[in-house]
Structures are given as C-alpha cells and as structure tokens.
Amino acid sequence: MSRAYLEGLEWLPKPPSDFKERCLALKESSAPGRGLRALATHALTENQLERLARVIIALRTDGHDLQPLTPFRLGLLGNGTLDFIESALVASAARHGLALECVRSSYDQVLQEALDPQSRINRAGPDAVLVALDYRALPLRACPGDRDAAASCVAATEQQLDAIRRGIRGHSGAVTIFQTIVAPPEPLFGSFDRVLTGTLRGLIDEVNRAVVRGAAETSDVLFDVAALAEMVGSAEWFSPAQWNMAKLPFSSALVPLYADHAARLFAAIRGKSRRCLILDLDNTVWGGVIGDDGVDGIRIAQGDTVGEAYLSLQQMVLALRARGVVIAVSSKNEDETARLPFRHHPEMLLREEHIAVFQANWKDKASNIAAIAETLSLGLDSMVFLDDNPVERGLVRETLPDVAVPELPEDPALYARALSAAGYFDTIAFSAEDRGRSAFYEGNARRVALQAEVADVDAYLRSLQMEITFRPFDEVGRTRIAQLINKSNQFNLTTRRYSEAEVAATERDPDCFTLQVRLSDSIGDNGMISVVICRRTAPDTWEIDTWLMSCRVLGRRVQEMVLREIGHHAETAGVARVIGRYVPTERNMIVRDHYQKLGFTKTGADLRGATRWELLLPVTVPEAPMVVKRHGFAKELVPS
C-alpha cells in the first residue's frame, strides 16, 4: 500500500463537491449529529477536517444535541505543537461515532500537567488522556557502547512515563493512551545501530518495549505510532523543516492519517469497534461470476495471479473470524448457485461453516444487510460491507449510513490490505470471549432458525436446555465486563460507561453489588451476556446503576432470571426495595418498558424522558426454564 493511499485515506469515499455548503447547513440543523458523521466518513483533507471541527465545536458551544455521536472528552499532552492535530482529532472522531472535546495542555508541559491535581487537564475530568510524546521529549542521549549509561537512560525514561501515568490516574482517573516512539531516520552506525548498545535506535527500542509492557500490565492503552510511521516511512514521517519552524512532531501532511488512527482507539475505548464483516461474492471473494462461469471457471486457484489475489482476501477473512469477527454473506444470486464454491471448489478457503448468515437472493443489498443485522441481533453500526461494485457500495452508504463501506482498489491483490488499512476492527483488548464471538453469533443464527421451526415459545426455550451462571465481578471477567459496558447501547438502561480501572473499583466497593452473567445451551456457549451494578443508596435500598444485556439473548427470559438473582442477594443483604432508572437514548428504546414489564412501579420522570422505578421485595416474577448456577459469592451478605 503506497504512502499516497494511506495519506489520502483512500479506503474512504471522496468528499462531496459541496462539502463547505453542507458544513454551513449543519449549523441550522435541529438534529446535526447524523449529518456530522455522514460528512466525517469521507476522506477529508487537513483543511476540511479543520472546517468540520469548527462546526462541531460551535454546535457543542451552542448546546446542540449531537446524538447519535457519543460524548468523549480527551486530554491532550505532548512536547510539540498540538494545535494542528486537535481539529483533526475532533473531526475524525465523528467518523467513528464520537463527539470529541479536546482539553489541551500548555506547550511542552507534560509532566507538570500530569502531576498537578489542579492542572487544566486533571480538573477537566477527561475520559482519556493522549500522551503524544516523541523522542525529543525524553531523557534519551546516545551513548554508543556504554551499557551502564544506556541502562540509566532507559530507566530514567521509564520513571518519567510512570510518573505521568500515576499522575493522570491518581488525579483524573482517566485512561492513559501512550504512544510508541518513532526513531529518527538518520542512523549513526547504519545497520549496526540495532546491534550496538546505547545508540538512539537501541534506546528507543528499549523504551518501546517498556511502553508495550505497560499497556499489557496496566489499564493503559497503546497507540502504536511507531508502526504507523513504519507504514509511511520514517523519513516521510518526520519533517525537519516543520519541526524547526513550528515544532510539529511529524509532517502536517500525515495529520489526517494520524487523527484517524487515534480516533479508532477512542472509539474502541467506547466499545465502538465493528463486529461483523459482510461479503459480496462475485469478483470480491473470487474472480468471475459463479452463475456464468461455474465452479470450474471462477478464479481462486494457487498459481493463478488473479486467483491468489482473492485467496489473500479469504485468508484475511479467516484471520478476522479467528479473532472473533462475525462473517456473513450478501450476494445477488440464486442461493444454491452461490453456495457451490463453498461446497465444491477444492481451492476455496472459506466454507459454509465459517458464515454465520448466508443471504443469497435477488433483493437489494441494503435489505439483506438489515436482515443480517436482525438475525444476529447486532446494530447496523457493527457492520462492515465489502463489495467490488461501486454502485452497490453507494446504495448501501446512502440507505444504511451506519454501515461501514470501504472503497476497494481496482487490483484485487490489494483488497485485504485495504480492509486492514481501514481499521474497522481495531481493539484495545482481546479475551477468550472475543476469540469465541463468531461462534456465539453462528450459534445464535442456528437458534433463530430453530425458533422458526417451533411454534410454542415455551417449548422452544425448554428445548434449548439453558444454563445461566451468576458470579460477581472479578479479575478474570474484568476486561470483558468493561467491553460490554462500553459497547452495549440497545439493551442498556442507563448507558453509563466505565473504564476497566473503574470496573475494578466496583469490585472493592462494599456498597456495590455486581453481577456478570453467562448463558449456555444445547447449541453452544453464549459467553457473558449481561452485566449489573447495584449501589446501596440507603440502608434498605439498592439502586441499579447499570443493567445491560446482549441483544442476541432477547426473548429467552434472561432479564427475569437476572432480576430474581438481584432480589435474592438484596434480601440477603437486608434490602427492602430496588430502584431502577431508565435514561433514554436514540439507541435504547427497546428497554423503555423494561422495568414496567418486570413489575416495578414508576415513581418519577424528568423533562428529558428519564424515568425512575421502584420495586418492593420480594421479587415475584416467575422462574424461566433454565438451570441456575452461582460461583464466587460470599455465603452470607451481612446487612449494613
């Protein structure tokens, strides 16, 4: 992939010719959030990013509601001039579903801002702080051949980074995002720089290993800027003239690329990474048209230049599936014909069992994608659609703007690289649950098919032989719990967001009761499907701070069993009533009547539509047909 491709964000569609006019029109819109995101999803230049950012900031200042964009406050620390990336970050974040607000430190005041509890950034209460340091800010001095001096340099740098981490975490509680350090492209000893102790290249390699360890061992998030610079070339990354003139830490031409990669991280922190890849087939997964060319005529063979190009995409798809991305098919074709290569072509890597939902018919692609989302119980903003046909891409973008639709290069050999460059599936964590997610959704599609065959709902539920497991929050489940809290939007009563560190704090809080809920059945393990946090607000009262559930288990009476479990522990703890709150968003209307259906009484509402509900114990909802298991709870919960 060329530098021009990366620098121009060429997996995104070109900006509309009336971009400026559309920006101006947003200022008059009564609901500008969707329009902002629609404009942001183009390959914007640095100037266009700045223009769009000005609109976002003006709308926020005027008090406009930017839904469905999710608010995100970012602290920005760095040793160089950061003004030039702030606007790009704000506009790029809208591309990834965030209404970003930046709080910037004074020039080159990184350590002071981190350690001072009254600094501008710490007082702002950011969701995350981006520590945008380059090698010139660190105590790294080349000492070729001097092992002791090299160790001292690296230790001093690690201490400085740790002080920044502790200051931010201690004073603001924010997630800290550390960048890897890009080595300058001027070696002192050539290739021997990596061998000789104490060269600047060697010192930077050691520091980067420490930064990576920090992200693995703490709640830090890693922004691998060194890898980004490698993609474009470090000689292109650094601009000595721009550093000398304006202290720009990297070339201004690369600001859109840097900002897009940073915004992907912010989105991942908020659980907005995509989860499903939907594939067109003809001339996307294989070369040719199966209906015309037949199994023997399509091109996917080893030794064939074109065929190997399509195989490289299939390899990428399988790798994504192995890390938990759900794979689906939407093809304009006869169903039986579309399945032939999956069943009979000897070189085909993808097989039917890899596909969670297979939609091959003559309906339009947008309708099929909506049906796939419904079958999988996933939102459209979880979907990525890959199609070689620009007309089909345009139709889906126009009809389903929440679906990500990358532009594809003309050469199919670059399809896999284009999909990777777009970064739709970037994440900040990876768990066993993530690895098994594709299997969860494939199983869910089988359950939907089974339910269609069984007319009696109770008989269907009994046939699943469900087993529900309750346990309090713990270290093992913490990463997955934080993921669910940050990415669940539909079945989420309050949509409060908590970092992994904040989740850990609830485990230690004596006034918090927590639940992580798993569900398995005769078809497979659904994994963790619900999370609950209750807080004691009075000696006899618990308030449900957070209650969310995976939509893939809707209709299986899990919510009744979760409420029975809350009631069981609440009574043991001397609680007489449970308070629930529903805070409406654009996405969570499906739980508007959740508490009413469970027998709560409405006791209040505000002008924004948020409602308050109360339930006097004991819980009286009937038990659902499933086996209950409990692990990790104290034998007795003593009332306060």
N, C-alpha and C positions, 0 to 999 in steps of 0.2 A: 504494500500500500504506500503510495507516494506521499511526500510531505504535503503537496498541494491538496491531496484528497483529505488528509487529516486536518490541515489548517483551514480548509473550506467547509468542514463538517458535511461532506458531500453525501452522507447517508440520509441527510435531511433534505426535504424539498426546497427549491429556491424560494426566496421571499416574494410575495406578491408585488406587482409593479406599483400598487397604490399603498404601499406599506405606511408611508408617512400619513396619508389621509386616514387610514384605519386606526393608527395610533391616536390621532386627534379625535376621532369619533368615539373612542373608548371613554374619553373624559366626560362625555354626555350620556353614557350608557347607565341605565339603572342597575344592571347586573353585569359588571365588566369582567368578572373572573374568567368565564369561559373564553371570551374574546382575547384576553391577555394570553391565556395558554395557547390558543389557536395561533396567534401571531408568533409566540415564542418557539413553536415547534418547527420553525423554518431555519435554514442555515443563515443566521444573521451575521452581518459584519460587526466589527467593533463599534462603528458609529450607530448602527441600527440597534445594537444591544443597549447602548447608552440612551438612545431616544426612548426605547421601550421602558428602560429602568426609570427614567424621569416620569413617565406616565404612571407606573406602579407606585412610585413614591408620592406623587401628587394625589392619586386616588386614596392611598392609605392616610395621608395627612388630612384629607377632607372627610375621612370617616366612612368611606365606601366599604361595603361588604365584598370581599374578594373571593368568596366561595365559588367553585369548589377548591380553590387553592388553599392549602393548609398553612397557617402561620408558622414561621420558623425564624427565630432570632439568632443571628450569628455574630460572635465576637471575632474581630479580625486583628491578629497580631503579626507583625513582621518587621524585618530590618530595612526593607526597601520602601519605595514609594508605592502605596497600596491604593491610592485614589483610582488608578487606571484599571484596577480589576474589580472594584466594588460594584460599579454599574453593571459590568458583565455578569457578575455573580447573581445580582438581583434579577436580571432578565433571564438568565439561563435557568435559574431555579424555577421560574414559572413554567418552563418547558417540562420540568419534572414534577409539576404539581404543587409547588410551594410558593407562598407569598413571603419572600425573604426580606428581612430587615437586618441591615448591617450596622454594627456598632464598632467603629474603628479606633484603634489606639493612636496616640501621638507617634510621630515618626521615630523609629528605632528605639522604642521604649518597651520592649517585650518583657524583660524580667521585672521591671518596675511595675508594669500594669498587672502582671500575674500575681506578684507578691503583695500588692497594696489592696487590702479589703475594700477600700473606698475608691478604687480606680474606676474609671468610666465603664470599663467592660465588666468588672465584677459587680458593680451596682446595677447594671442593666439586666442581670439575671438571664444570660443567653442560654439557648438550648445546646449550643455547641460553640467552641472556640477553635478557629483555624489558626494554627501556629505556622505561619508562612515564612520560615527561615531559609536562607541559602547559606552556602559555605562561608561567605564573608562575615556572617554574624557570629560565628562560632570560634572558640579559642583553639583553632587548628593551625599549627605552624609546622611547616615541613621541617623534618629533622632526619634526613636520609641516613640510614644505617644506625641510628641511635635508638635502640629498643626501649630504654627507660624513658627517654623524652617522649617517644611515641605513645607509650602506655599512659604517661602523665597527661598528654594532650587529650587522649580519648576519654580518660577518667574525668577530666575537668568538663568536657563537653557533656558527658552523661550526667554529671551532677547538675549542670545548668539546665538540661532538659527536664531532669527530675524535679528541680525546684519550680520550673514553670508548671509542670503537671500538678504538683502538690498545691501550688498557689491557686491555680484555677479551680481545681476540685474542691479545695478547702473553703474558698471564699465565694464561689458562684455555684458549685455543684454541677457545672456544665460538662458535657462530653468534650474531651480534648482531641482534636484532629492534628496529628503530627505528620509533616511531610518528610519523605526521604530526601536526602541531599543529593543534588546533581553535581557531579565532579566537573570541573572546568576542562575544556578540550585540549589544553596545552600541557602535555606530559613533559616531565623533566628528563626522564631516562627512557622514553619510548615504552616499548612493551615491558621493560624491566620495572616500570613503576609499580606493577602489581606484585612483583616478587620482593622488592627491596623494602624493608621495614622503614617506616617514617616518611614515605613520600605522601604528598597531599592526597593522591588517589587512594593509597592504602589506608590513611587515616579516615577518609570519608567512607570507605567500605566498612571499616570497623564501627563507625558511628551508625551507619545504616543498619548493620546487624543489631545494634542496641535498640534502635527505633522499632525494628520489627519485633524484637523480643518484648518490648514494652507493650506493643499492641496485642501480642499473644497472651501476655500475663496480666494485663490490666483491662480496664474498660476503654482505653484509648482506641481511636480509630486511625488507621493508617491511610495516608494519601500518598500513593507511590509515584511521586513526581519524577523520581529518577527514571522509572520505567517509561513515563510519558516522554521525557526528554530523549531517551534512547530511541523511541519510535520515530521522532522527527530528526534526531541527530543533535548531539550536544553543541556542535559548532553553530547550528541554526537556533538552538535554544537560547544561548547567551548572545547578547548584543553589547559588546564593549562600549560602543558609541552611546547607546541609550543608558547604560549604567553611568558612564562618565557625565553625561549631560543631565539626567533626571533621576538617577538611582533606581532605574527599573530593573528588577531582579532577573527578568527574562524578556525576550523580544516581544514588543507590543503586538506583532502580527499573530502571535500564538495565544493571545488573551482569550478569544472565543473557545479554543480547544481546552485551555486550562480551566476556564469557567464551567464548561460543560462537564468535564470530569469531576470537578469539585461538587457541582450541583447533584451529580449522580450519588455521591456519598451522602449529601444532606438528605436526599430522597430515601436512600437506604436506611439511614438512621430513623426516618419516619415510616419505615416499612413499605415504601412505595416501589420497590423493585418489581419488575414484571415476573409473572409466574407461568405463563403459557405461551408456547410458540405454535402458531397455526400455519400450516404449509399448503401452498398450492402444489400441484404435482407436475403437470406437463411443462417442460422447459424450466422447472425450478428444482425439483428433486431428481429428475432425469432429463436427458436431452431427447427432444422429439415429443410426439403426441401419441399416447398409447392407443387411442381409438383409431388412428390412421396407420400407425407404424407397427402395432402389435408388440408382443413381448420381445420378439427377436430383433425388432427394428429400433427400439429405443436405445440410447447411448448411455451406458453406465458401466462399461467394462474396463478392467485394468488393461493397460497397454494402448488405450484409445485416449488421445489428448483431451477430447471433449468429455468422454465418459469419466475420466479420472477427476475432472473438474467437479462434476456432480457428486462423485463419491466423496470428495473432500467436504462438501456441504453435509452429506449424510453422516460422515464421521463427526462433524461438529454438532449435529443434532443429537446423535447418540451420546456425546460427551455432556451436552446440556441436560439430557434426560438423566444421565447417571448422577448429576449433581442436584436433581430434583425438579427440573423444569418439565412441565407437562406438555406433551406433544399431541397435536390434533391435526386433522386434515380437512381442508375445504377446497373441493375441486368441482369444476363444471364437467361432469362426466356421468356415464352410467356407473352405478355402484359396483357391479360385478366386474366391469372392464377396468375401473380404477384400481381394484384390488389385485389384478392379475400379476403385476410386477412384484408386489409384496409376497405373493404366494409362490410364484414360479420362476422368477428371474434369478439365476444362480449367483450373480454378482451384487444383487441388491443387499445393502447392509440393514436398511430399515425393514422391519417386518410388522405384520399387523398387531402383534402383541405389544409393540412399542407405542402404538397410537391409542390414546385414551378415548377420543371421539373421532369417528371417521364419517365425514359428511361429503358424499359424492352424489350430486344431483344437478338439476338444471336451474336451481334457484340462484338469485344473485348472491354474491359473496357476503355482503353485509348481513343478509338474513341468516345465512349459515353460521356466520361468526356469532351473531346474537344467540342462535340456538346452542352453539357450543358453550358459550358462557353460561347459559341457563342450565345446561346439562351438568356442567362441572361446578355449579354454584360459585362461580368466580365473577368479579366485576369486569366490565369491559376494559378498565384501566389496568388489568392484569395481563392483557392480551398483546401479542406481537404477531403481525400478519406478514408473511413473506411470499411475494408473488413477483414473477418476472414481468408481468404485463402492467405497463404504466396506467392504462385505463382502469383496470381493476384496483390498482393502488389508489388512484384518485377517487374512485367511487367510495371505497371504504373510508378514506380520510374525510370525505365530505359527509357521509352518512353516519359514521361512528367515530367522531373526533377523539374519543378517549382511547381508541385502539392505536398502538404504535405501528406505523407502516414505513419501514426503511426504503429509501431508494436503493436500487441494485445497479451495479456497474454492468456494462454490456458483456464483459467477459465472465462467464460462469466460474472460472477459476478463482475469481475474487469474491464470490458470494459469501463464503464462510468468513473471510476476513472482514467484509463489510458488516456482517451480522455481529461479529465480535467488537469491531470498532464502535458500533452504536451504543454498546454498554447497557442494553436494556435489563440485563440480568445481574448487574453489579450488586454486590452484597458486602456487608461488614462482618458477617458471621456465617458459620456453616456447622450444622449439627447433624446428628444421626436422623433427626426428624426431617431435615432438609433433604438429605440423601434419599429418604423414602417417600418424598412428597408425590412424585409422579405415580408411584404405586398406589398411594392413597386415592388420588383422583381417578386412576384407572379403575380401582375398586368401586369408587362412587358411581362411575358410569355404569358398571355392571349392576349396582343396586338400583339405579334408576330404571334399567331395563327389566329387572326382576319385579319392581313395584308395578310396572305397567302390565305385567302378566297376572298379578294378584289383585282381585277386586276388593277384598276385605283388608283394610289398613291394619287392623289388629293382627290378622293372620300373617300379614307381611312382616310386621315388627317381630312377631314370635318366631317366624321362620329365620330371622337374622341371628337369633341366639346371641343377643348383645351382652356385653360385659363392660360395665362402667367402673372406672377406678379413680378414687379421690386421694389426693395427698396434698399437704401444704407446700408452699414454695420451698425450693431447696436449691443447692448449688448446681445439681445435675440438670434441673429443668430451667435454670435461670435465663440462659441465652434464648431458649425457645419462648419462654414467657414474655420476655422483653420484645421479641419479634412480633408475637401475636398482639400485644398491647399497642404496638406502634403501627401495625399494618391493618388491623381489623377496623372496618368502617361501617359495615352494614348492620350486623348483629352486635352492636356496641352501644350501651345505654348512655354513656357519658362521653365517650371518645377522649378521655384523659390519656395522656401519653407519659410513659415513664422510661427512663434510661435503665440499663442493666444495673448500674450502681443504685438507682432509686428502688428497683425491684429488690435488691439485696437488703436495703434498709427496711423494707416492709417485713422481711423475714425476722429481723431482730426487734421490731417494734411490738411491745407487749399489748398495745391497743389495736393491733391489726390481726384480723383473721384472714387467711389466704387459702385459695384452692387452685390447684392445677388438675384438670380433668382429662382423662383419656378414655377412648371408646374403641372397643374391638368387636368383631362379629364373625360370623361364619365365612364371610368373603375375605376379610383381612383386618389389619390393624389400621384404624383411622388416625392414630397418633394423638397428640394433645389437641383437644377440640374446644376447651373452654377455660377461662381464667376469671377468678373472682377475688376482689379485695374488699373486705368489710372493715370499717373503722368504728371503734367504740366512741360514741359522742356523748353518752351519759351512762351512769352505772347500769341501767336496764335497757340500753338502746344501742343497736348496731346500725350504721348507715352503709349501704352498698356503694362504695366509691367507684368500683369498676366491675362491670359484668359484661363479658363478651363471649362470643361463641362462633365457631366456624360454620359458615352457611352450608357446608356440604353435609351437615347432620341435621338440617332443618327437617321437621316433620317426624322426628324419631323420639320425641318427648324427652329429650335430654334436659330442657330447661326445668321441667317438673322435678326431675331427679336432683338437679343442682339445688333447687330451692329446698327440697326435703333435706339435703345434706347441710345447707346453711342453717335451717331450722334445728336440725339435730345438734349441731355444735353450739348454736346460740343458746338453746335451752340449757345445755350442759354448763355454759358459762354464765348462767343467771340472767340472760337477756329475755325481756318480755315482748319487745317489739323490734321490727326491722323496717328501716326507712329505705326507700328506693327513689332514685331521681332519673328522669329521662330528659336529656338535653338534645333537642332536635338538630340535625344537620341535614344537608342535602342528600346524604347517602344512607341515613339510618332510619328512614321512615318505616321500615318493616317491623321495628320494635316499638312503634308508637303506643300500641296497646298491650305491650308485654306484661306490665305489672297488673293491669286490669284483668287480663286473662288468667293470671295466677292468683287472683283473689285479693289483691291489695286494694285499699281504699284511697281515692285521690284526696289529698289534703291541701293542695295549693298549686298555683301556676303563676308564671310571670309574663311580662309583655313579649318576651322572645319565644314563648311557647314551651319553655321548660316546665315540667310538672314534678310534683312531689307526691309520693305514695307511701302508705303505711300499712303494715301487716302485723296484727297481734298474733303472737304464738299461742298454741302450736300450729304448725303448717298442716293443712288439711287436703292438699292436692293429692290425687290418687297416685299410687306407685305404677311406674311403667314396666313393661315386661323385659326386664334386664337384671342380670346378676350384679350386685354391688360389692366392690372390694375397697378397703381402706388401708393405707400404709402411711407411716410416719407421724401419726397424731399422738399426742400425749394421752395416756389412759384417762386422765381426768383434766378437765379445764376448770380451774378454780375461778369463781366469780370475783370481780374486782371489789 
